[in-house]
Amino acid sequence: MSNADKRENLRLLEKTAGMSANQRLVVMLYALHPTDRSGAVLETAANLAKLVGMAAPVFSRTRKQVIEAGWLEETERIGHIKYYRLEPKRLGQSVVVPLRRAT
């Protein structure tokens, strides 16, 4: 991880200072997890919950709170599984056209 990446992660931690520990953990997980070209984390909630040691229902409830706070946006849905990415505006990025996953 480069120093620029480390600084960006520290800025993200500062921006999430008013959130609960679980909410911050979910935001940081989405910030650090590998993504596709659109920025989406293509992993199920159950697998993400396992990765951070959270019960799946707790992870889903916390992720819903983070979505409602405007930190995550849905990028696509395959069957009943929804995939999310960090909201680019929260990261200081401007998006003119919403990105879609390449097929």
PLY file of the C-alpha trace (Angstrom):
ply
format ascii 1.0
element vertex 103
property float x
property float y
property float z
element edge 102
property int vertex1
property int vertex2
end_header
0.00 0.00 0.00
1.42 3.34 -1.03
1.64 6.38 1.23
-1.05 8.07 -0.86
-3.36 5.10 -0.23
-2.60 5.28 3.48
-3.40 9.01 3.55
-6.68 8.36 1.71
-7.64 5.69 4.25
-6.83 8.05 7.12
-9.02 10.74 5.50
-11.81 8.20 5.23
-11.44 7.34 8.93
-11.66 11.04 9.76
-14.82 11.45 7.65
-16.51 8.55 9.45
-15.63 9.76 12.96
-19.29 10.26 13.96
-20.33 6.72 13.03
-20.50 3.64 15.24
-17.53 1.25 15.27
-19.44 -1.34 13.23
-20.50 1.26 10.66
-16.93 2.47 10.29
-15.76 -1.12 9.91
-18.22 -1.69 7.06
-17.14 1.53 5.31
-13.46 0.62 5.65
-14.14 -2.93 4.43
-15.72 -1.55 1.26
-12.83 0.91 0.88
-10.14 -1.75 1.19
-11.76 -4.77 -0.49
-10.90 -5.54 -4.14
-13.48 -4.17 -6.58
-14.48 -4.46 -10.20
-14.03 -1.59 -12.68
-17.13 0.19 -11.40
-15.89 0.10 -7.81
-18.36 -2.61 -6.75
-17.38 -5.18 -4.16
-18.53 -8.44 -5.71
-18.87 -10.43 -2.51
-21.91 -11.65 -0.60
-22.87 -10.13 2.73
-22.27 -13.49 4.41
-18.69 -13.65 3.14
-17.99 -10.01 4.04
-19.42 -10.56 7.52
-17.21 -13.62 7.99
-14.17 -11.63 6.85
-14.60 -9.07 9.65
-15.87 -11.52 12.28
-19.44 -10.19 12.41
-22.61 -12.23 12.54
-24.33 -12.03 9.15
-27.51 -10.38 10.53
-25.43 -7.74 12.34
-23.44 -7.06 9.18
-26.59 -6.73 7.05
-28.25 -4.39 9.57
-25.09 -2.28 9.83
-24.66 -2.14 6.06
-28.27 -0.98 5.73
-27.51 1.87 8.17
-24.42 2.80 6.12
-26.51 2.78 2.93
-29.14 5.01 4.56
-26.37 7.39 5.67
-25.32 7.72 2.02
-21.99 5.93 2.20
-22.82 2.95 -0.04
-24.80 2.66 -3.24
-26.16 -0.39 -4.99
-24.36 -1.06 -8.27
-26.12 -4.16 -9.47
-28.32 -7.05 -8.53
-27.88 -10.64 -9.65
-30.87 -12.67 -8.58
-31.50 -11.76 -4.96
-27.88 -10.71 -4.30
-27.16 -6.98 -4.29
-23.68 -5.57 -4.78
-22.51 -2.21 -3.45
-19.71 0.30 -3.78
-18.66 3.30 -1.76
-20.56 6.40 -2.85
-18.02 8.30 -5.03
-19.21 11.70 -3.74
-18.31 10.64 -0.19
-14.79 9.96 -1.43
-14.52 13.39 -3.02
-14.91 12.02 -6.54
-17.24 13.52 -9.08
-19.10 11.12 -11.32
-20.77 12.57 -14.39
-22.28 9.29 -15.61
-23.04 6.43 -13.20
-20.71 3.54 -13.83
-22.06 0.13 -14.76
-20.34 -3.19 -14.61
-18.90 -4.26 -17.95
-20.48 -7.42 -19.29
0 1
1 2
2 3
3 4
4 5
5 6
6 7
7 8
8 9
9 10
10 11
11 12
12 13
13 14
14 15
15 16
16 17
17 18
18 19
19 20
20 21
21 22
22 23
23 24
24 25
25 26
26 27
27 28
28 29
29 30
30 31
31 32
32 33
33 34
34 35
35 36
36 37
37 38
38 39
39 40
40 41
41 42
42 43
43 44
44 45
45 46
46 47
47 48
48 49
49 50
50 51
51 52
52 53
53 54
54 55
55 56
56 57
57 58
58 59
59 60
60 61
61 62
62 63
63 64
64 65
65 66
66 67
67 68
68 69
69 70
70 71
71 72
72 73
73 74
74 75
75 76
76 77
77 78
78 79
79 80
80 81
81 82
82 83
83 84
84 85
85 86
86 87
87 88
88 89
89 90
90 91
91 92
92 93
93 94
94 95
95 96
96 97
97 98
98 99
99 100
100 101
101 102
